[in-house]
Amino acid sequence: MSMSIIINSDEAWITKSGIFECVVEETRELFKDNEQNCVNKIYEPLDDFQQYIYLSHVDEECFNLFYNYCMKATDNFPDSERGKIPDKEYLPVILGNWSILLRMM
């Protein structure tokens, strides 16, 4: 199954559900308690059982928070709990997809 992050009206990052989960859930975990309004805006479709999140409707502050946490999550992923689940041979695939998303944003 494919899932996506809709970046704006012209761009979307589409990937397999396992990779998507690693990216969006590792990123979600980095948001602080006082940033939950951004989390709610960004993750609302996913939390409502959709197969995407979208960034095009959030303000610049929320977008930048997501981007910065996404970068940080990428760096931390190999040492995270989720990063230990897949075989090590799949880490480059996950991180490669993640870097494509970051470049698109």
Sequence and secondary structure as in RCSB ss.txt:
>XXXX:A:sequence
MSMSIIINSDEAWITKSGIFECVVEETRELFKDNEQNCVNKIYEPLDDFQQYIYLSHVDEECFNLFYNYCMKATD
NFPDSERGKIPDKEYLPVILGNWSILLRMM
>XXXX:A:secstr
 EEEEEEETTEEEEEEHHHHHHHHHHHHTT  GGGHHHHHHHHHHHHTT SEEE TTS HHHHHHHHHHHHHHHH
HGGGSTGGGSS GGGHHHHHHHHHHHHHH 
